[in-house]
Amino acid sequence: MSPTPAMAHGQWPNGPALGGRGTTALLARGAHLGCRPTAELQAYYSESWFTVAGARLKARRLRQAGMPDLTNWRFITLTMATRRLTPHAAYELGKSRLRRFLARLRKALGHAFKWCWKLEFHEDGYAHWHLLVEYREPIPPEMLAELEVWWGLGRSNVRRVKQKEIDYVLKYVAKGPEDLPAWVWEHKGRIRAFQTSNGFFTNRRARPRQKIEPATCLVPLSLRVRHAWDERKALLFEGGKNGQRRVSVVKLPTTFNALFLKSVREALIWRQPLAAPGVVTISQLQIQELQYEHRKTRGLAAIPQSAAIA
């Protein structure tokens, strides 16, 4: 979901009651009803390699963690040759084999090394992996011949990284949900698209491991469901003390895009000025309605509150 155009000042689809009738006229009657714009709503995006906005958030966080100097590292591409398996089954097989490939490479080189890999998809829905390995010497020819044997699922290609930072690692898995293979869109559970070794990032401190009690149940969700949930969320920016802005996530009674379209129509009717691009201005009364909506829908229907989401 991409950021939407501007929203009307003081306008709110269906009014403060988030569904009442005739409330557009109520809002237009003036500030004595407490409906002057006091806060802003902006589209919400969760971190995800499978959407453009989500991938930008991922890339920003990884850059903040500190990417190492990748000059002269080895860039290994591992592809899947078989088409006898379904794309999903081939992905599961390749994901398992990738761990064994890294262990075999570590044994052959005789020492541990930093690494990261990134998942990509071919147009036919089959996965392939790009692997960056902290090894700055040319890989011996006899080892090059063994790489495909260790991988055992298709071709392998090795190149030398010629620049300090390789943005290709942080590029999107897909431009958007419409570019994803159908099986990824409907897959229940998480698909890991990027992984690194311990100590890969230069600015990230090791976090102490804590023993966490297992959840009462595990609820796997598809990417389609997650995306639909994100579309019904927004970032609420409120004025705080000392001029600082408070930011919180709120749930909407409809999608953010639907909120925008209805507000534009009402703004044209009432000839209201527009807010900044991608911003919905709302009043204090509407903030209270949103917070009530958030509390009312914070549960996951019949799913226990203690359930984990895969």
Secondary structure by P-SEA (a helix, b strand, c coil): cccccccccccccccccccccccccccccccccccccccccccccccccccaaaaaaaaaaaaaacccccccbbbbbbbbccccccaaaaaaaaaaaaaaaaaaaaaaacbbbbbbbbbbbccccbbbbbbbbcccccccaaaaaacccccccbbbbbbbbcccccccccccccccccccccccccccccccccccccccccccccccccccccccbbbbbcaaaaaaaaaabbbbbbbccccbbbbbbbbbcccaaaaaaaaaaaaaaaccccccccbbbbcaaaaaaaaaaaaacccccccccccccc
